[in-house]
Amino acid sequence: MVSFIGAGPGDPELLTIKGKKIIDSADVIIYAGSLVNPQVLAGAKEGAVIYNSATMHLDEVIDVMKDAESKGLKVARVHTGDPAIYGAHREQMDRLDELGIEYEVIPGVSSFLATAAALKKEYTLPGVSQTVILTRMEGRTPMPPKEKLIDLAQHNATMIIFLSVGMLDEMSAILRQAYRPTTPVAVVYKASWEDQKIVVGDLTNIAERVKAAGIHKTALTVVGDFLGDEYELSKLYDKTFTTEFRKGVTD
Ligand code: SAH
């Protein structure tokens, strides 16, 4: 059995109980060493064989899983955040299907959620934005033609940009064509880690501030007026509003 596990954003206490139990009892652990906090593996049992997938290609990862399976060993495949977001676990699951190897997926706290927590903000403010776009800049992985940043930006929704903090000059120039140039932006480096850093600004100055802070990778850029202070109060907790669980009162 192979268990794909979302290791969470960094803080080892943000690993799910289920994920931790599997890691702590696994015979073989393959973890994404470039981003997974090694402390997540601190409870691994003695004798567990640990591989860092940063130096392995897909065939090598699958070979380790195949070999372990043939010996009846339990494999924990540990991805950063949640594997469903830029985790590249689909291609591994498809190979396991071909090989007839059983697997399960244990979700994790994605870095975009740890980022909101670090900022103490809500992505979906009434009257501001009710939509969250998770995307990235085009790098070596091309963007599908209908998902260019400039097209996604037209909605002025809350936007969360992964993998791209090294391209902030270009990113903010594109976003300025669709959002107000003074739209607030925050960059969170290593959300939930001990060396977490937060840089705030707007679309005109964020690139230079992030450069000055020496941030080049492992950061998320979040854009939108949800970072500001103007919004409507929610209907959910509006005292005059009747919900399934509560009758509204009149003032
Ligand atoms: N599956 C992961 C994302 C993997 S892609 C998740 O759910 O979070 C790797 C990118 O995620 C990094 O380039 C960075 O943009 C972002 N990232 C991962 N961990 C982060 C963290 N702790 N703080 C800020 N950004 C992070």
Residues whose N, C-alpha, C, O or C-beta is under 5 A from the ligand:
A	BS01	SAH	P9 G10 T80 G81 D82 P83 I85 Y86 G87 S110 S111 F112 I161 F162 L163 S164 V188 Y189 K190 A191 T218 A219 L220
